[in-house]
Amino acid sequence: MAARALLQELPEGADLGAACLDLTPFRSPLIELLRTRLVDAPINERNYWIGTLYTLMMTPEARRAQAAYFTPPYLADAVIDLAVEHGFDLRRHDVLDPAAGGAAFLSIIAARMRDAGAKPDNIAYRLNGVEIDSSLAEISEQLISEQLGGFRGRRVVEVGDSLHATPLASYNLVIANPPYGRVMPRELKDDRWSNVAHRGHINKYAVFLELCLRVAKPGGLVALVIPSSFRGGPLYDKMRSFIAAQGQVLALGTVTNREDVFADVAQDISVLLVRKGAAHRSILPVNFPDFTANGILRPVSTGTLPDDLSSPWLAPVDSSRDRGGATISDYGGVAKAGYFVWNRALDKFCDSDAPNAYPLIWAKNVRPGRPCVPGNRTGDGVDFVRVPEGSQAVVSSPAIIIQRTSNNSQARRIVAAIVDKDSVRWSKGFVSENHTIVVHGVDRKLIRLLAKLLNTKAVDERYRAVSGTSTVSVKLLRELDLPSPEAFRDALGKTRDAEKAAEIAYEAGHGRILAEAS
């Protein structure tokens, strides 16, 4: 894309504000370069990049705080297609985007309404948006006006914070890519957050979801592009129950190319479509579409949600996978989060011969398939830290280290490595930092077997099915379905390929479960 190439050419700190607020030519060579690169792009692509270029002028901290990430046109188009398939009428229905950003949804809907035969004044009357950033709100107005042939008879996108506003109407469609990130109760207008979140774990997108379902008309649609964490995360049980209580879940889609969706984001992304009204019943069919760069992948698989609607919402492909029937505890493993928060305990770093000194393992020391050896961040030595005698932070038994977070360049969510026994034996243990998870046990052979299993695609896929976040949950890891040690060991006896052995072991475990059930 021309605009993507342009980003590589622009000098750091370049002022592109004027270009984002007005598409007419400027005398500045830099602004003219921007204009010429964008002018030949399809209008929706151009509009997307205008908003994106504006956010790239923000500091990364401000961009993350405001969650200023826009929905790519291919995904916005596909989500609108989904809404239209389920009854959204472009000729007469109204719509609200409470997190309008750069009008990713509203500008495309405006164009579609016009193509359906609606007149600009009628369209502008039915389009509604709210945006907290005044410049983005103005950009949205420009982009929507362009789709309406220059019509500006009514302001569509108001400046404000939807979470602190009083809705003035209800809508046939509420569509959004809401901001995400932790928020404190004192930052919110009321205590409605308690419907969708646990205290201390309130995410903005959960609070926006509550708002969207509240302002939709009975029988209206709510279409959201949101992180997949709500589908399986243990702290999103209230959110799942709330959604199901507010209406019928029509679709629960997966965005397959997550690395291309939002800059600076390491989240798996889902699309949720709900019809507000009677509570969802677990016998009702739910569509599970895949959203690709070419739109909605056909045919769309169909399944149901679990009887307990607070439990994880798995796609049919996940539900039909072979079950192993074991967990890490069957390998003698005990999982716990890394102990040492280095930037809060700088005074704990010490020399190797200091009393109660233990080598520190960092997340960057973890390489799948290789022994994990303590090493400092610069790679030229080992960090040691002081830990009180008898502390549970010290691990002196056979152990696996797992990275707690992954990024878009990593193929797997679970990245694990066995701790090299020779590198820590002489110090009688080690300490790991808080971006790691430690799985330790008594039987070294079982722990080594578990490490090999955790690094397989089969296990990684099953973990992703219940957690969409880039952070590995200790709780979900403890509960993760695995084949038994016996099944995996037997499978490795048939093939040296751990990937094939994992699939064979899962299949054997599933057969045993079915036989016992019958």
FIFI-269020 format. One line per field, with one value per residue (C-alpha): residue in three letters; x, y, z; residue number from 1. Coordinates in Angstrom, 2 decimals, m for minus. Example, Ala and Ser with C-alpha at 12.3 -4.5 7.8 and 13.67 -1.06 7.14 Angstrom:
code = [ALA,SER]
east = [12.30,13.67]
north = [m4.50,m1.06]
up = [7.80,7.14]
pos = [1,2]
This chain:
code = [MET,ALA,ALA,ARG,ALA,LEU,LEU,GLN,GLU,LEU,PRO,GLU,GLY,ALA,ASP,LEU,GLY,ALA,ALA,CYS,LEU,ASP,LEU,THR,PRO,PHE,ARG,SER,PRO,LEU,ILE,GLU,LEU,LEU,ARG,THR,ARG,LEU,VAL,ASP,ALA,PRO,ILE,ASN,GLU,ARG,ASN,TYR,TRP,ILE,GLY,THR,LEU,TYR,THR,LEU,MET,MET,THR,PRO,GLU,ALA,ARG,ARG,ALA,GLN,ALA,ALA,TYR,PHE,THR,PRO,PRO,TYR,LEU,ALA,ASP,ALA,VAL,ILE,ASP,LEU,ALA,VAL,GLU,HIS,GLY,PHE,ASP,LEU,ARG,ARG,HIS,ASP,VAL,LEU,ASP,PRO,ALA,ALA,GLY,GLY,ALA,ALA,PHE,LEU,SER,ILE,ILE,ALA,ALA,ARG,MET,ARG,ASP,ALA,GLY,ALA,LYS,PRO,ASP,ASN,ILE,ALA,TYR,ARG,LEU,ASN,GLY,VAL,GLU,ILE,ASP,SER,SER,LEU,ALA,GLU,ILE,SER,GLU,GLN,LEU,ILE,SER,GLU,GLN,LEU,GLY,GLY,PHE,ARG,GLY,ARG,ARG,VAL,VAL,GLU,VAL,GLY,ASP,SER,LEU,HIS,ALA,THR,PRO,LEU,ALA,SER,TYR,ASN,LEU,VAL,ILE,ALA,ASN,PRO,PRO,TYR,GLY,ARG,VAL,MET,PRO,ARG,GLU,LEU,LYS,ASP,ASP,ARG,TRP,SER,ASN,VAL,ALA,HIS,ARG,GLY,HIS,ILE,ASN,LYS,TYR,ALA,VAL,PHE,LEU,GLU,LEU,CYS,LEU,ARG,VAL,ALA,LYS,PRO,GLY,GLY,LEU,VAL,ALA,LEU,VAL,ILE,PRO,SER,SER,PHE,ARG,GLY,GLY,PRO,LEU,TYR,ASP,LYS,MET,ARG,SER,PHE,ILE,ALA,ALA,GLN,GLY,GLN,VAL,LEU,ALA,LEU,GLY,THR,VAL,THR,ASN,ARG,GLU,ASP,VAL,PHE,ALA,ASP,VAL,ALA,GLN,ASP,ILE,SER,VAL,LEU,LEU,VAL,ARG,LYS,GLY,ALA,ALA,HIS,ARG,SER,ILE,LEU,PRO,VAL,ASN,PHE,PRO,ASP,PHE,THR,ALA,ASN,GLY,ILE,LEU,ARG,PRO,VAL,SER,THR,GLY,THR,LEU,PRO,ASP,ASP,LEU,SER,SER,PRO,TRP,LEU,ALA,PRO,VAL,ASP,SER,SER,ARG,ASP,ARG,GLY,GLY,ALA,THR,ILE,SER,ASP,TYR,GLY,GLY,VAL,ALA,LYS,ALA,GLY,TYR,PHE,VAL,TRP,ASN,ARG,ALA,LEU,ASP,LYS,PHE,CYS,ASP,SER,ASP,ALA,PRO,ASN,ALA,TYR,PRO,LEU,ILE,TRP,ALA,LYS,ASN,VAL,ARG,PRO,GLY,ARG,PRO,CYS,VAL,PRO,GLY,ASN,ARG,THR,GLY,ASP,GLY,VAL,ASP,PHE,VAL,ARG,VAL,PRO,GLU,GLY,SER,GLN,ALA,VAL,VAL,SER,SER,PRO,ALA,ILE,ILE,ILE,GLN,ARG,THR,SER,ASN,ASN,SER,GLN,ALA,ARG,ARG,ILE,VAL,ALA,ALA,ILE,VAL,ASP,LYS,ASP,SER,VAL,ARG,TRP,SER,LYS,GLY,PHE,VAL,SER,GLU,ASN,HIS,THR,ILE,VAL,VAL,HIS,GLY,VAL,ASP,ARG,LYS,LEU,ILE,ARG,LEU,LEU,ALA,LYS,LEU,LEU,ASN,THR,LYS,ALA,VAL,ASP,GLU,ARG,TYR,ARG,ALA,VAL,SER,GLY,THR,SER,THR,VAL,SER,VAL,LYS,LEU,LEU,ARG,GLU,LEU,ASP,LEU,PRO,SER,PRO,GLU,ALA,PHE,ARG,ASP,ALA,LEU,GLY,LYS,THR,ARG,ASP,ALA,GLU,LYS,ALA,ALA,GLU,ILE,ALA,TYR,GLU,ALA,GLY,HIS,GLY,ARG,ILE,LEU,ALA,GLU,ALA,SER]
east = [0.00,1.38,0.72,2.57,5.60,5.30,5.72,9.23,10.15,8.79,11.29,10.79,8.48,7.00,3.92,1.13,m1.78,m2.81,m2.88,m5.09,m7.57,m7.79,m7.17,m6.48,m2.90,m0.44,2.75,4.83,6.66,6.02,2.26,2.21,4.02,1.37,m1.42,0.01,0.56,m3.03,m4.92,m4.85,m5.84,m9.43,m11.45,m11.92,m8.24,m7.34,m9.67,m8.22,m4.68,m5.60,m6.85,m3.92,m1.37,m2.94,m2.59,1.02,1.77,0.84,3.38,3.07,1.94,m0.84,m1.91,m2.19,m3.90,m6.51,m6.57,m6.40,m6.40,m8.68,m10.52,m9.04,m11.52,m11.67,m12.70,m15.13,m16.75,m17.09,m18.61,m21.14,m21.91,m22.63,m25.01,m26.81,m27.18,m28.94,m31.41,m29.70,m31.55,m29.31,m32.34,m34.10,m32.23,m30.10,m26.67,m24.37,m20.61,m19.74,m15.99,m16.00,m12.24,m11.57,m15.08,m13.89,m17.46,m19.55,m17.88,m18.33,m21.95,m22.57,m21.31,m23.40,m26.53,m25.98,m25.47,m28.75,m30.56,m30.78,m30.27,m27.38,m29.63,m31.47,m28.19,m26.67,m29.80,m29.42,m25.65,m24.40,m20.97,m19.07,m15.30,m13.24,m10.46,m11.66,m9.25,m10.32,m13.95,m13.22,m11.42,m14.49,m16.74,m14.55,m14.51,m18.24,m18.98,m16.84,m18.86,m22.02,m20.80,m19.79,m23.05,m22.53,m26.10,m25.79,m22.87,m22.59,m19.70,m19.95,m16.93,m17.23,m16.64,m19.41,m18.87,m19.73,m22.57,m26.30,m27.62,m30.34,m31.75,m31.64,m30.45,m31.09,m27.36,m24.61,m21.27,m17.80,m14.19,m14.15,m11.00,m9.46,m7.18,m7.63,m9.83,m10.59,m14.15,m13.53,m12.96,m16.46,m19.79,m21.61,m21.27,m22.68,m19.19,m20.06,m22.41,m19.49,m16.32,m14.75,m13.35,m9.68,m10.07,m12.25,m11.46,m12.70,m14.01,m16.20,m17.67,m18.24,m20.00,m22.40,m23.08,m23.64,m26.15,m27.90,m28.41,m29.46,m33.19,m35.07,m34.51,m31.55,m28.05,m24.75,m21.65,m18.25,m14.63,m13.05,m10.12,m10.76,m9.89,m13.59,m14.29,m12.27,m10.61,m11.60,m12.10,m14.63,m17.25,m19.50,m19.17,m20.16,m23.17,m24.22,m24.06,m26.17,m28.70,m29.16,m29.93,m29.23,m25.63,m25.86,m22.19,m18.84,m16.11,m12.33,m10.03,m7.45,m4.66,m4.44,m0.94,m2.36,m5.30,m3.89,m0.42,1.32,m1.30,m0.56,m4.18,m6.22,m9.32,m12.94,m16.15,m19.32,m22.86,m25.81,m29.51,m30.86,m33.93,m34.74,m31.85,m29.72,m30.55,m27.73,m29.71,m29.76,m27.30,m24.39,m22.36,m18.58,m17.21,m13.54,m12.71,m9.88,m8.44,m10.96,m13.95,m15.94,m14.62,m17.35,m18.88,m19.43,m19.32,m22.23,m22.32,m23.78,m22.61,m22.22,m25.14,m23.32,m23.07,m20.44,m17.97,m15.65,m17.25,m15.34,m15.68,m16.92,m13.48,m12.14,m14.98,m14.52,m10.80,m9.70,m9.51,m6.56,m8.18,m5.08,m3.52,m0.03,m0.69,m0.69,2.92,3.64,3.81,2.90,2.52,3.15,3.91,7.46,8.34,10.86,9.67,13.03,12.09,10.54,13.43,16.63,18.18,17.88,20.47,23.71,26.97,26.97,28.71,26.31,24.18,20.95,21.98,20.21,20.58,17.73,16.05,14.51,11.78,14.32,16.36,13.56,14.14,11.82,13.68,16.80,17.85,17.06,20.20,20.24,21.70,21.54,19.80,23.00,24.07,27.51,26.89,24.33,22.17,21.89,19.26,18.85,15.81,14.87,15.80,12.93,11.14,8.68,10.22,13.24,12.81,15.20,13.38,13.24,11.41,10.09,10.10,7.29,7.16,4.07,3.67,4.17,4.38,3.29,6.64,6.24,4.39,3.24,1.43,3.14,6.94,8.55,12.02,13.39,15.75,19.30,20.08,23.83,23.50,21.63,22.63,25.57,23.43,20.68,17.95,16.98,14.49,12.52,11.18,7.51,7.26,7.64,5.65,7.45,6.17,8.17,7.94,9.87,10.25,12.79,11.79,8.11,8.99,11.17,8.33,5.91,8.26,8.37,4.57,3.94,5.97,3.75,1.22,m1.52,m1.17,m0.78,m4.00,m5.92,m4.59,m5.52,m9.03,m9.63,m7.56,m7.26,m4.78,m1.05,m0.50,m0.46,m2.76,m1.46,m5.03,m5.75,m2.38,m3.22,m6.57,m5.29,m6.35,m3.35,m2.84,m1.68,2.07,1.59,m0.18,2.42,5.33,3.84,3.28,6.90,7.84,6.08,7.44,10.30,8.27,6.83,4.14,2.82,3.21,1.04,m1.77,m1.52,m1.62,m4.65,m6.44,m5.66,m6.86,m10.07,m10.76,m10.26,m12.65,m15.35,m14.89,m15.22,m18.32,m20.03]
north = [0.00,3.46,4.99,2.15,2.83,6.53,5.84,4.60,7.89,10.45,12.12,11.53,14.10,15.18,17.38,15.76,17.29,19.60,16.74,14.67,17.50,18.56,16.59,19.61,20.19,22.11,23.92,21.78,19.07,16.65,17.23,17.09,13.75,12.46,13.69,12.15,8.80,8.68,10.18,7.03,4.70,3.39,5.83,3.53,2.61,6.28,7.19,4.42,5.65,9.27,8.30,5.95,8.57,10.98,8.49,7.78,11.40,10.61,9.20,5.40,6.00,8.37,6.05,3.11,5.18,6.35,2.95,4.82,1.86,1.80,m1.05,m1.85,m1.39,m5.09,m5.93,m3.01,m4.03,m7.63,m6.67,m4.42,m7.32,m9.47,m6.87,m6.50,m10.27,m10.25,m7.48,m4.09,m2.05,0.50,2.41,3.13,2.01,4.27,3.51,4.62,4.20,5.25,5.06,6.59,7.14,7.95,6.93,3.47,2.16,5.30,6.46,3.02,2.80,6.29,5.15,1.98,3.91,6.22,3.26,1.83,4.97,7.08,10.83,12.60,14.51,11.31,9.45,12.17,12.12,8.37,8.31,9.00,8.86,9.93,10.44,11.61,13.16,16.43,16.21,12.67,13.78,16.49,14.01,11.76,14.64,15.31,11.67,11.15,14.39,13.21,9.98,12.12,14.28,17.17,17.33,18.85,19.62,17.93,17.06,13.28,12.72,14.56,15.20,13.49,10.43,7.90,6.37,9.68,10.74,10.18,8.44,10.47,7.68,3.98,2.55,m0.21,m0.91,m0.11,m0.88,m0.25,m1.18,m0.04,1.00,m1.48,m1.39,m1.37,1.27,2.07,2.39,6.03,6.84,5.66,7.44,4.74,1.16,m0.54,m1.97,m4.55,m6.20,m7.14,m7.14,m8.02,m5.23,m4.73,m6.26,m3.77,m3.51,m0.56,m2.80,m4.65,m1.36,m0.23,m3.51,m2.86,0.61,m0.74,m3.33,m0.70,1.80,m0.71,m0.87,m4.05,m6.25,m4.09,m5.36,m4.84,m5.54,m5.25,m5.85,m6.77,m8.72,m12.46,m12.58,m12.36,m15.71,m17.82,m15.65,m16.69,m13.04,m12.48,m14.91,m12.01,m10.42,m13.65,m14.10,m10.47,m10.72,m13.88,m12.29,m9.27,m11.01,m13.74,m14.27,m14.48,m14.66,m15.05,m14.67,m14.90,m12.46,m14.82,m12.37,m10.58,m9.21,m6.98,m5.58,m2.99,m1.51,m2.09,m4.70,m8.32,m9.38,m12.02,m10.33,m11.48,m10.14,m10.36,m9.88,m9.87,m9.19,m7.42,m9.02,m12.32,m14.04,m16.41,m20.10,m22.59,m24.63,m21.72,m21.92,m19.46,m18.67,m18.86,m17.05,m16.48,m12.94,m12.80,m10.08,m11.26,m10.85,m13.57,m17.01,m19.26,m21.59,m20.38,m23.04,m23.22,m24.43,m23.67,m22.04,m24.10,m24.72,m22.67,m19.42,m18.02,m20.75,m20.34,m19.82,m22.14,m22.31,m25.66,m26.49,m26.12,m28.05,m30.98,m31.39,m34.60,m34.33,m35.73,m35.88,m34.85,m31.65,m30.57,m32.00,m35.49,m34.78,m33.85,m30.21,m27.21,m23.83,m20.44,m16.94,m15.64,m13.89,m11.15,m7.71,m6.27,m2.59,m2.57,m4.36,m2.91,m3.07,m6.89,m7.36,m8.61,m10.46,m14.22,m14.78,m12.61,m14.36,m15.83,m14.98,m16.88,m16.69,m14.86,m16.25,m13.71,m14.35,m13.65,m16.66,m18.95,m20.61,m23.51,m26.77,m25.46,m25.75,m22.53,m21.04,m17.97,m14.94,m11.18,m8.91,m7.99,m11.61,m11.22,m12.71,m13.81,m11.63,m12.61,m11.43,m11.72,m13.68,m14.31,m17.73,m20.20,m18.05,m19.84,m17.83,m20.14,m23.13,m26.00,m28.87,m29.77,m26.95,m25.47,m21.73,m20.31,m16.79,m15.01,m12.76,m13.27,m10.89,m10.90,m12.29,m15.45,m18.37,m19.81,m18.42,m20.95,m20.71,m23.12,m24.41,m26.85,m25.27,m26.54,m28.53,m28.00,m24.20,m23.96,m27.08,m25.46,m22.61,m24.94,m23.19,m20.13,m17.26,m16.18,m12.75,m11.85,m12.12,m15.87,m18.82,m21.66,m25.24,m27.41,m30.97,m33.80,m36.21,m34.79,m37.20,m36.20,m32.49,m32.93,m34.83,m32.01,m29.36,m31.18,m31.43,m27.77,m26.62,m28.46,m26.84,m29.15,m27.79,m24.20,m24.39,m25.71,m22.93,m20.25,m21.72,m20.67,m17.48,m14.71,m12.54,m12.33,m13.06,m16.69,m17.28,m19.47,m20.58,m21.57,m23.30,m25.40,m26.36,m26.87,m30.21,m32.42,m36.05,m38.27,m38.83,m42.49,m41.62,m39.03,m41.28,m44.17,m41.87,m40.70,m44.37,m44.57,m41.33,m39.03,m36.05,m34.40,m32.65,m35.93,m37.62,m34.95,m35.47,m39.27,m38.92,m36.62,m39.06,m41.96,m40.00,m39.00,m42.63,m43.65,m40.92,m42.03,m45.69,m44.88,m42.78,m45.65]
up = [0.00,m0.96,2.46,4.20,2.02,2.81,6.51,5.79,4.08,6.50,8.84,12.55,14.13,10.78,11.20,9.21,11.12,8.31,5.84,8.10,8.54,4.89,1.71,m0.50,m1.72,0.43,m0.44,1.88,m0.13,2.69,2.65,m1.15,m0.99,1.40,m0.87,m4.04,m2.33,m1.06,m3.98,m6.11,m3.29,m3.04,m0.98,2.02,2.08,1.87,4.70,6.85,6.30,6.98,10.43,11.00,10.00,12.46,15.31,14.33,15.20,18.79,21.18,21.58,25.17,24.12,21.31,23.69,26.40,23.91,22.15,18.85,16.50,13.48,11.80,8.37,5.50,4.62,8.17,8.51,5.22,6.36,9.72,7.95,5.57,8.62,10.04,6.71,6.43,9.80,9.00,9.09,6.44,4.72,3.39,6.68,9.82,12.02,13.46,16.30,16.62,20.21,19.49,16.02,15.66,12.00,10.88,9.82,10.05,9.54,6.33,4.73,5.93,4.50,1.10,1.26,2.21,m0.73,m3.08,m1.74,m2.96,0.21,m0.11,1.72,4.16,5.08,5.56,7.73,9.90,10.49,11.13,14.66,16.24,19.33,19.48,22.44,20.31,18.76,15.80,15.01,15.24,12.66,10.42,10.65,9.60,6.57,5.51,5.94,4.09,1.18,0.99,0.86,m2.00,0.26,2.24,5.73,6.79,10.17,12.40,12.56,14.98,18.27,20.48,23.84,25.98,25.39,28.81,30.49,28.20,28.57,25.44,23.75,21.61,20.86,17.58,15.06,14.86,17.34,15.74,17.14,17.55,21.19,23.05,25.41,28.43,32.19,33.77,37.42,38.83,39.78,36.09,35.16,35.44,37.40,38.61,35.50,35.00,37.66,35.14,32.90,34.99,38.31,40.48,39.74,36.29,34.41,30.73,28.66,25.93,28.43,29.65,26.06,25.34,28.21,26.76,23.24,24.40,26.51,23.67,21.00,20.28,21.18,18.16,17.14,16.40,18.22,16.12,17.80,16.85,20.18,21.67,21.83,25.52,26.45,24.78,27.19,29.81,33.36,34.37,31.56,32.86,33.92,30.49,28.72,31.03,30.49,26.70,26.73,29.08,26.80,23.54,21.03,20.00,16.21,15.27,16.95,14.37,14.33,12.52,11.06,10.20,13.54,12.86,10.11,12.07,14.46,14.82,18.18,19.17,20.10,20.64,18.91,17.52,17.38,15.85,17.94,16.62,19.04,18.52,21.58,23.10,24.75,26.49,24.45,24.77,24.43,21.88,19.41,16.52,16.39,13.28,13.68,10.62,9.81,8.70,6.17,3.95,1.33,3.64,5.40,4.57,3.16,4.11,7.67,10.38,12.82,16.40,19.81,23.00,26.20,28.56,31.18,29.26,31.62,30.59,27.56,24.15,21.84,18.09,16.70,15.34,18.88,20.49,18.11,18.76,20.40,24.17,26.02,29.44,31.44,32.80,33.83,37.29,35.72,34.80,38.41,37.37,39.53,37.79,39.35,38.10,38.15,41.39,40.73,39.54,38.65,38.27,41.74,43.41,41.96,45.42,45.35,42.61,44.10,43.49,43.08,46.41,48.45,51.12,49.74,46.16,43.39,39.60,37.86,34.75,32.39,29.83,27.08,28.28,27.05,23.67,22.74,22.32,24.05,27.70,29.57,31.09,33.39,31.64,32.01,29.54,27.74,27.31,28.89,32.32,34.89,37.16,40.82,43.28,47.05,48.21,51.86,53.14,52.75,50.16,47.86,45.00,44.94,42.62,43.26,41.53,37.82,36.06,32.83,32.14,29.98,28.59,29.95,26.92,23.20,20.27,16.64,15.43,17.49,15.94,19.28,22.29,24.57,24.45,26.92,27.78,30.35,32.88,32.38,35.54,35.29,35.18,38.49,40.43,42.24,43.50,44.75,42.85,40.84,40.74,37.66,36.79,36.61,32.81,33.16,34.45,36.23,36.01,38.40,39.68,41.30,38.37,35.91,33.12,33.35,33.41,30.30,28.62,29.51,28.11,24.78,24.71,25.61,22.61,20.10,17.78,19.08,22.61,21.44,19.40,22.38,24.57,22.01,21.89,25.50,25.67,23.13,25.01,24.44,28.14,29.24,32.21,35.03,35.75,32.14,31.90,34.95,33.40,29.83,28.33,27.59,26.60,29.44,29.97,29.04,25.76,24.77,25.70,23.72,20.73,20.86,20.68,17.33,15.87,16.77,15.57,18.70,16.64,15.23,18.61,20.28,17.76,18.15,21.93,21.84,19.56,21.89,24.90,23.16,22.27,25.88,27.09,24.64,25.61,29.31,28.64,26.83]
pos = [1,2,3,4,5,6,7,8,9,10,11,12,13,14,15,16,17,18,19,20,21,22,23,24,25,26,27,28,29,30,31,32,33,34,35,36,37,38,39,40,41,42,43,44,45,46,47,48,49,50,51,52,53,54,55,56,57,58,59,60,61,62,63,64,65,66,67,68,69,70,71,72,73,74,75,76,77,78,79,80,81,82,83,84,85,86,87,88,89,90,91,92,93,94,95,96,97,98,99,100,101,102,103,104,105,106,107,108,109,110,111,112,113,114,115,116,117,118,119,120,121,122,123,124,125,126,127,128,129,130,131,132,133,134,135,136,137,138,139,140,141,142,143,144,145,146,147,148,149,150,151,152,153,154,155,156,157,158,159,160,161,162,163,164,165,166,167,168,169,170,171,172,173,174,175,176,177,178,179,180,181,182,183,184,185,186,187,188,189,190,191,192,193,194,195,196,197,198,199,200,201,202,203,204,205,206,207,208,209,210,211,212,213,214,215,216,217,218,219,220,221,222,223,224,225,226,227,228,229,230,231,232,233,234,235,236,237,238,239,240,241,242,243,244,245,246,247,248,249,250,251,252,253,254,255,256,257,258,259,260,261,262,263,264,265,266,267,268,269,270,271,272,273,274,275,276,277,278,279,280,281,282,283,284,285,286,287,288,289,290,291,292,293,294,295,296,297,298,299,300,301,302,303,304,305,306,307,308,309,310,311,312,313,314,315,316,317,318,319,320,321,322,323,324,325,326,327,328,329,330,331,332,333,334,335,336,337,338,339,340,341,342,343,344,345,346,347,348,349,350,351,352,353,354,355,356,357,358,359,360,361,362,363,364,365,366,367,368,369,370,371,372,373,374,375,376,377,378,379,380,381,382,383,384,385,386,387,388,389,390,391,392,393,394,395,396,397,398,399,400,401,402,403,404,405,406,407,408,409,410,411,412,413,414,415,416,417,418,419,420,421,422,423,424,425,426,427,428,429,430,431,432,433,434,435,436,437,438,439,440,441,442,443,444,445,446,447,448,449,450,451,452,453,454,455,456,457,458,459,460,461,462,463,464,465,466,467,468,469,470,471,472,473,474,475,476,477,478,479,480,481,482,483,484,485,486,487,488,489,490,491,492,493,494,495,496,497,498,499,500,501,502,503,504,505,506,507,508,509,510,511,512,513,514,515,516,517,518]
